[in-house]
Amino acid sequence: MADAATHPATVAHSAWRVGLALFLAGFSTFSLLYCVQPLLPVFARHYGISPAASSLSLSLSTGFLAASIMVAAAVSEGLGRRGLMFTSMTLAALLNIAAALAPDWRMLLLARAAEGFVLGGVPAVAMAYLAEETAPGQLGRAMGIYVAGTAFGGMSGRVGTGILADFLAWRVALGLAGVSGLIAAVGFIALLPPSRNFVRRRGFEPQFHLMAWASHLKHSALPMLFAIGFLAMGAFVTVYNYAGFRLMAPPYRLSQSELGLIFAVYVFGIAASSLAGWMADRAGRFTTLLCGICLAAAGVALTASPGLPLVILGIIALTIGFFATHSVASGWVGRLAVTHKGHAASLYLLAYYLGSSLAGSAGGWFWAHGGWNGVVLFTLLLLALALAAAIRIRQVSKHWAAAKGDPPCRT
C-alpha cells in the first residue's frame, strides 16, 4: 500500500497548496514593492521634486531588497524557509502602512527603504523552496505559478493605487496596499506546508556562504542568467517608471485612473509566466528565453509611436516578453545550480533587483535629456545585451554536450 504522504491525491493536494501559497508570496512582494510606481507623478507634484527624485521611492526599495537578499539567503539556511518568508511579508506590509502615514518625503523614503530590506526574505527563499520541494519535471510550471503571482501583485499594486489615488488619496492607496499584504501573509502561512527536503545548518559560517556564492559565480552559464535578470528587469522597470510621466503630459493627458488602468496589461504577464514555464519544460529553455527577449524589444520599439493604441500594444508586448524571460531564467537557475540552490537564487535576485534600482534611476537621466526616445534607446541597449547573454548560454550548453560526446542537449 502506498504511503499516505506519497499517495497521488495527497501529492496533488500538497502541490496545490504550495502553488497557491507561493502565488500569495509573489503577489504580496510585488504589490507592496510596486504600488508606488503609478504615484511617481503624484509625488513629483506633491513634494515639488524631479521625476528622477520621485523614482527613489521605488529605487531605494529595490536597492535595499537586492542587498538584503544575500543576507536572507544565508540566514534561511539556519532558520528555515517558511517562517522567514512569513515574517518578511508581515513586516513589509506594516512598513508600507508606515510609508502612507509618513509626515514628509524623507520619512516616506526611509519607510520604503526599510520595506525593501525586509522583503528580501521572500524572493530568494521562495526560489530555493521551490527548487528543493518541487520535482524536476514540474519546476518550470511551479516557478511559472510563482512568477504569475508576482505579475498579479505588480498589476494589483499599480492599478489599485493609481485608481484609489484619483478617487480618494494617495495615502489611502498606500495604506490599503499594506492591508492587502497583511491578508496575503496570513493566507501564505496557513497554506504552505513545512519543508520536507530542507537541511538546516547550525550556526552562521561566513566562509561557507562566501564559498557557495563564489562557486556559482565561477559557473560557466549561471553568471549569464544573472546578467539577463539585471538587464531584462532594468529595461522593464525603466519603461514603467517613466511611461506615466509621458502619458499624463500632452498630447495624451491621461488621468491617474486611466494611467492605472493601462497598468492592467500586467494580466498578460500572468498568462505569459505560466505559459513560458510550460513551454520551457517542453520546447526548451533557450528557445523560450530567446522569444521572450525579442518580444520585449519589439514592445519597447512600439512605444516610440505617437499613437496611444500602439504605445499600449508596445507595453503589452514588453510585459509578455519580460515575464516570459524572467520565468525561464529564474527557473533555469534552480536547474543549473547543483548545490546551494538558495545561494544561486540569491545571486540571480541580487542582479534582478539591482537592475530595477540602478537602471530605473538611470532611466531618469535619459528621460530628462532625451525624452521618450532616449528611454527607448536605453532600454533597447539593455535588451540587446540580454540577448547576447542568452546566446552565450546556448554556446556553453553545446560545449558541454560536445565534451560529453553527446548530441547538443535541448536547453
C-alpha positions as CSV (number, residue, x, y, z in Angstrom):
1,M,0.0,0.0,0.0
2,A,1.3,3.4,-0.9
3,D,2.3,5.6,2.0
4,A,-0.2,8.4,2.6
5,A,2.4,11.1,2.1
6,T,3.2,9.8,-1.3
7,H,-0.3,8.9,-2.4
8,P,-1.1,10.7,-5.7
9,A,-4.1,12.5,-4.2
10,T,-2.0,13.7,-1.3
11,V,0.8,14.9,-3.5
12,A,-1.6,16.8,-5.8
13,H,-3.3,18.4,-2.8
14,S,0.1,19.4,-1.4
15,A,1.2,20.8,-4.8
16,W,-2.0,22.9,-4.9
17,R,-1.3,24.4,-1.5
18,V,2.3,25.1,-2.3
19,G,1.3,26.8,-5.6
20,L,-1.3,29.0,-4.0
21,A,0.9,29.9,-1.1
22,L,3.8,30.9,-3.3
23,F,1.3,32.8,-5.5
24,L,0.3,34.8,-2.5
25,A,4.0,35.4,-1.6
26,G,4.7,36.7,-5.1
27,F,1.5,38.8,-5.0
28,S,2.4,40.4,-1.7
29,T,6.0,41.1,-2.6
30,F,5.3,42.8,-5.9
31,S,2.1,44.6,-4.9
32,L,4.0,46.2,-2.0
33,L,7.1,46.9,-4.0
34,Y,5.5,48.5,-7.0
35,C,2.4,50.2,-5.5
36,V,4.3,53.5,-5.6
37,Q,5.1,53.3,-9.3
38,P,1.9,54.9,-10.6
39,L,2.2,57.5,-7.9
40,L,5.6,58.9,-9.1
41,P,4.0,61.8,-10.9
42,V,1.9,62.5,-7.8
43,F,5.0,62.5,-5.6
44,A,6.7,64.9,-8.0
45,R,3.8,67.4,-7.8
46,H,3.1,66.9,-4.1
47,Y,6.7,67.3,-2.9
48,G,8.0,69.6,-5.7
49,I,10.7,67.1,-6.8
50,S,12.0,65.9,-10.2
51,P,10.8,62.6,-11.9
52,A,14.2,61.0,-11.1
53,A,13.9,62.0,-7.5
54,S,10.4,60.7,-7.2
55,S,11.6,57.3,-8.6
56,L,13.7,57.0,-5.4
57,S,10.5,55.7,-3.6
58,L,10.9,52.6,-5.8
59,S,14.6,52.5,-6.4
60,L,15.5,52.6,-2.8
61,S,13.1,49.7,-2.0
62,T,14.5,47.6,-4.8
63,G,18.1,48.5,-4.0
64,F,17.8,47.6,-0.3
65,L,15.9,44.5,-1.3
66,A,18.8,43.5,-3.6
67,A,21.3,43.9,-0.7
68,S,19.1,42.0,1.8
69,I,18.6,39.1,-0.5
70,M,22.2,37.9,0.2
71,V,21.6,38.1,4.0
72,A,18.2,36.4,3.8
73,A,19.6,33.5,1.7
74,A,22.3,32.9,4.3
75,V,20.0,33.3,7.3
76,S,17.4,31.0,5.8
77,E,20.0,28.2,5.8
78,G,19.8,28.2,9.6
79,L,16.3,29.5,10.3
80,G,14.3,27.7,7.6
81,R,12.3,28.9,4.6
82,R,8.7,29.1,5.6
83,G,9.0,31.2,8.8
84,L,11.4,33.7,7.3
85,M,9.1,34.3,4.3
86,F,6.1,34.9,6.6
87,T,8.0,37.3,8.8
88,S,9.2,39.3,5.8
89,M,5.8,39.6,4.3
90,T,4.3,40.8,7.6
91,L,6.9,43.4,8.3
92,A,6.9,44.7,4.7
93,A,3.1,45.2,4.9
94,L,3.4,47.1,8.2
95,L,6.1,49.3,6.8
96,N,4.0,50.1,3.7
97,I,1.3,51.4,6.1
98,A,4.0,53.4,7.8
99,A,5.0,55.0,4.5
100,A,1.4,56.0,3.9
101,L,1.5,57.8,7.3
102,A,4.9,59.4,6.8
103,P,4.8,63.2,7.6
104,D,7.4,64.1,4.9
105,W,9.3,62.9,1.9
106,R,12.4,61.8,3.8
107,M,10.4,59.7,6.3
108,L,8.5,58.1,3.3
109,L,11.8,57.2,1.7
110,L,13.1,55.8,5.0
111,A,10.0,53.6,5.4
112,R,10.2,52.4,1.8
113,A,13.9,51.6,2.1
114,A,13.3,49.5,5.3
115,E,10.4,47.8,3.5
116,G,12.6,46.8,0.6
117,F,15.2,45.4,3.1
118,V,12.7,43.2,4.9
119,L,11.1,42.0,1.6
120,G,14.5,40.3,0.8
121,G,13.3,37.4,2.9
122,V,10.7,36.4,0.3
123,P,12.1,36.1,-3.3
124,A,15.4,34.2,-2.8
125,V,13.9,31.9,-0.2
126,A,10.8,31.2,-2.4
127,M,13.0,30.2,-5.3
128,A,15.1,27.9,-3.0
129,Y,11.9,26.4,-1.5
130,L,10.6,25.5,-5.0
131,A,13.9,24.1,-6.1
132,E,14.1,21.9,-3.0
133,E,10.4,20.8,-2.8
134,T,9.4,20.5,-6.4
135,A,10.0,17.6,-8.8
136,P,12.4,18.5,-11.7
137,G,9.7,17.9,-14.3
138,Q,7.3,20.2,-12.5
139,L,9.8,23.0,-11.6
140,G,9.1,25.1,-14.7
141,R,5.3,25.1,-14.0
142,A,5.8,25.7,-10.3
143,M,8.1,28.7,-11.0
144,G,5.6,29.9,-13.6
145,I,2.8,30.0,-11.0
146,Y,5.1,31.9,-8.5
147,V,6.1,34.4,-11.2
148,A,2.4,34.7,-12.2
149,G,1.7,35.7,-8.6
150,T,4.4,38.4,-8.9
151,A,2.8,39.6,-12.1
152,F,-0.7,39.7,-10.4
153,G,0.8,41.6,-7.5
154,G,2.5,44.1,-9.7
155,M,-0.7,44.7,-11.6
156,S,-2.8,45.0,-8.5
157,G,-0.4,47.4,-6.8
158,R,-0.1,49.6,-9.8
159,V,-3.8,49.6,-10.9
160,G,-5.2,49.7,-7.4
161,T,-3.1,52.6,-6.1
162,G,-3.5,54.5,-9.3
163,I,-7.3,54.4,-9.2
164,L,-7.6,54.9,-5.4
165,A,-5.2,57.9,-5.6
166,D,-7.5,59.5,-8.1
167,F,-10.8,59.0,-6.2
168,L,-9.6,59.1,-2.6
169,A,-5.9,60.0,-1.8
170,W,-2.5,58.5,-2.4
171,R,-2.0,57.9,1.3
172,V,-5.2,55.8,1.5
173,A,-4.0,53.9,-1.6
174,L,-0.6,53.1,0.0
175,G,-2.3,52.1,3.3
176,L,-4.7,49.7,1.6
177,A,-1.9,48.1,-0.2
178,G,-0.3,47.4,3.2
179,V,-3.5,45.9,4.5
180,S,-3.8,43.6,1.5
181,G,-0.2,42.5,2.1
182,L,-1.1,41.5,5.7
183,I,-4.0,39.4,4.4
184,A,-1.8,37.7,1.9
185,A,0.7,36.9,4.7
186,V,-2.0,35.2,6.8
187,G,-3.1,33.1,3.8
188,F,0.5,32.2,3.0
189,I,1.4,30.8,6.4
190,A,-1.9,28.9,6.6
191,L,-1.3,27.2,3.2
192,L,2.4,26.5,2.8
193,P,3.4,23.1,4.1
194,P,6.7,22.8,6.1
195,S,9.8,21.9,4.1
196,R,10.5,18.2,3.6
197,N,13.9,18.4,1.9
198,F,15.4,21.3,3.7
199,V,18.6,20.6,5.7
200,R,19.1,23.1,8.5
201,R,22.7,24.4,9.0
202,R,23.5,25.2,12.6
203,G,25.3,28.5,13.3
204,F,26.4,31.2,10.8
205,E,29.5,30.4,8.8
206,P,30.6,33.4,6.6
207,Q,33.3,31.3,4.8
208,F,30.7,28.7,3.8
209,H,28.4,31.3,2.3
210,L,31.2,33.1,0.5
211,M,32.4,29.9,-1.0
212,A,28.9,28.9,-2.1
213,W,28.4,32.3,-3.8
214,A,31.9,32.1,-5.4
215,S,31.2,28.7,-6.8
216,H,28.1,30.0,-8.7
217,L,30.0,33.0,-10.0
218,K,32.6,30.7,-11.4
219,H,30.0,28.6,-13.2
220,S,30.2,28.9,-17.0
221,A,26.5,29.7,-17.5
222,L,24.9,31.0,-14.3
223,P,26.5,34.5,-14.5
224,M,24.9,34.9,-17.9
225,L,21.5,34.2,-16.3
226,F,22.3,36.7,-13.5
227,A,23.1,39.3,-16.3
228,I,19.8,38.5,-18.1
229,G,17.9,39.1,-14.8
230,F,19.7,42.5,-14.4
231,L,19.2,43.7,-17.9
232,A,15.6,42.5,-18.5
233,M,14.4,43.9,-15.2
234,G,16.2,47.1,-15.8
235,A,14.5,47.6,-19.2
236,F,11.1,46.7,-17.9
237,V,11.1,49.0,-14.8
238,T,12.6,51.9,-16.8
239,V,9.7,51.8,-19.3
240,Y,7.1,51.5,-16.5
241,N,8.7,54.2,-14.3
242,Y,8.6,57.0,-17.0
243,A,5.6,55.9,-19.1
244,G,3.4,57.7,-16.5
245,F,5.2,61.0,-17.0
246,R,4.8,60.7,-20.7
247,L,1.2,59.7,-20.8
248,M,0.0,62.2,-18.2
249,A,1.5,65.0,-20.3
250,P,0.3,66.5,-23.6
251,P,-0.9,65.2,-26.1
252,Y,-2.2,62.2,-24.1
253,R,-3.2,63.9,-20.8
254,L,-4.3,60.7,-19.1
255,S,-5.8,60.9,-15.6
256,Q,-4.3,58.9,-12.7
257,S,-7.1,56.4,-13.0
258,E,-6.6,56.0,-16.8
259,L,-2.9,55.5,-16.2
260,G,-3.6,52.9,-13.6
261,L,-5.9,51.0,-16.0
262,I,-3.1,50.9,-18.6
263,F,-1.0,49.0,-16.0
264,A,-3.7,46.3,-16.1
265,V,-1.8,44.9,-19.0
266,Y,0.0,43.1,-16.3
267,V,-2.6,40.4,-16.7
268,F,-0.8,39.4,-19.9
269,G,2.3,38.9,-17.7
270,I,0.3,36.5,-15.5
271,A,-0.6,34.3,-18.5
272,A,2.9,34.6,-20.0
273,S,4.6,33.4,-16.8
274,S,2.6,30.2,-16.7
275,L,2.8,29.6,-20.4
276,A,6.6,30.2,-20.5
277,G,7.1,27.7,-17.7
278,W,5.1,25.1,-19.7
279,M,7.0,25.9,-22.9
280,A,10.4,25.7,-21.2
281,D,9.6,22.2,-20.0
282,R,8.6,21.1,-23.4
283,A,10.1,23.2,-26.2
284,G,13.4,24.1,-24.5
285,R,14.5,26.9,-22.3
286,F,16.7,28.7,-24.8
287,T,14.0,28.9,-27.4
288,T,11.5,30.3,-24.9
289,L,14.1,32.7,-23.5
290,L,15.0,34.0,-26.9
291,C,11.4,34.6,-27.8
292,G,10.8,36.5,-24.6
293,I,13.7,38.9,-25.0
294,C,12.9,39.6,-28.7
295,L,9.2,40.2,-27.9
296,A,10.2,42.6,-25.1
297,A,12.4,44.5,-27.5
298,A,9.7,44.7,-30.1
299,G,7.4,46.1,-27.5
300,V,9.8,48.8,-26.4
301,A,10.2,49.8,-30.1
302,L,6.4,50.1,-30.5
303,T,6.2,52.5,-27.6
304,A,8.1,55.1,-29.7
305,S,5.0,55.5,-31.8
306,P,3.0,58.7,-31.2
307,G,-0.3,56.8,-31.3
308,L,-1.7,55.8,-27.9
309,P,-3.1,52.4,-29.1
310,L,0.4,51.4,-30.4
311,V,2.0,52.6,-27.2
312,I,-0.3,50.4,-25.2
313,L,0.3,47.5,-27.5
314,G,4.0,48.0,-27.0
315,I,3.6,48.0,-23.2
316,I,1.6,44.7,-23.6
317,A,4.3,43.1,-25.7
318,L,7.1,44.3,-23.3
319,T,5.1,42.8,-20.4
320,I,4.6,39.4,-22.0
321,G,8.2,39.2,-23.2
322,F,9.6,40.3,-19.8
323,F,7.7,37.8,-17.7
324,A,8.4,35.0,-20.1
325,T,12.1,35.9,-19.9
326,H,12.1,36.1,-16.1
327,S,10.1,32.9,-15.6
328,V,12.5,30.9,-17.7
329,A,15.7,32.5,-16.4
330,S,14.7,32.1,-12.7
331,G,13.7,28.5,-13.2
332,W,16.9,27.7,-15.1
333,V,19.0,29.0,-12.2
334,G,17.5,26.3,-9.9
335,R,18.3,23.6,-12.6
336,L,21.9,24.6,-13.2
337,A,22.8,25.1,-9.5
338,V,23.5,21.5,-8.4
339,T,24.2,22.5,-4.8
340,H,23.5,25.6,-2.6
341,K,20.4,26.5,-4.6
342,G,19.4,29.2,-2.2
343,H,22.7,31.0,-2.8
344,A,22.3,30.7,-6.6
345,A,18.8,32.1,-6.3
346,S,20.1,35.0,-4.1
347,L,22.7,36.0,-6.7
348,Y,20.1,35.9,-9.5
349,L,17.7,38.1,-7.5
350,L,20.5,40.4,-6.4
351,A,21.2,41.1,-10.1
352,Y,17.5,41.3,-10.8
353,Y,16.7,43.9,-8.2
354,L,19.9,45.9,-8.8
355,G,18.7,46.1,-12.4
356,S,15.4,47.6,-11.2
357,S,17.1,50.0,-8.8
358,L,20.1,51.2,-10.9
359,A,18.6,51.1,-14.4
360,G,15.3,52.5,-13.1
361,S,17.1,55.5,-11.7
362,A,19.5,55.9,-14.7
363,G,16.4,55.9,-17.0
364,G,15.5,59.3,-15.3
365,W,18.6,60.8,-16.9
366,F,17.7,59.5,-20.4
367,W,14.1,60.8,-19.9
368,A,15.3,64.3,-18.8
369,H,17.9,64.6,-21.6
370,G,16.4,62.6,-24.5
371,G,12.7,62.4,-23.8
372,W,10.9,59.1,-24.6
373,N,13.2,58.4,-27.5
374,G,16.1,58.4,-25.0
375,V,14.3,55.9,-22.8
376,V,13.6,53.7,-25.8
377,L,17.3,53.7,-26.9
378,F,18.5,53.0,-23.4
379,T,16.1,50.0,-22.8
380,L,16.8,48.5,-26.3
381,L,20.5,48.5,-25.4
382,L,19.8,46.6,-22.2
383,L,17.7,44.0,-24.1
384,A,20.4,43.6,-26.8
385,L,22.9,42.8,-24.1
386,A,20.4,40.3,-22.6
387,L,20.1,38.7,-26.0
388,A,23.9,38.3,-26.2
389,A,24.0,36.7,-22.8
390,A,21.3,34.2,-23.8
391,I,23.3,33.3,-26.9
392,R,26.3,32.8,-24.8
393,I,24.4,30.3,-22.6
394,R,23.5,28.4,-25.7
395,Q,27.1,28.2,-26.8
396,V,28.1,26.9,-23.4
397,S,25.5,24.2,-23.5
398,K,26.7,23.0,-26.8
399,H,30.3,22.9,-25.5
400,W,29.1,20.8,-22.5
401,A,27.4,18.3,-24.9
402,A,30.4,18.1,-27.2
403,A,32.7,17.4,-24.2
404,K,30.5,14.5,-23.1
405,G,30.4,13.1,-26.7
406,D,26.6,13.6,-26.9
407,P,24.4,15.4,-29.4
408,P,23.7,19.0,-28.3
409,C,21.2,18.8,-25.5
410,R,17.9,20.6,-25.6
411,T,18.2,23.6,-23.3
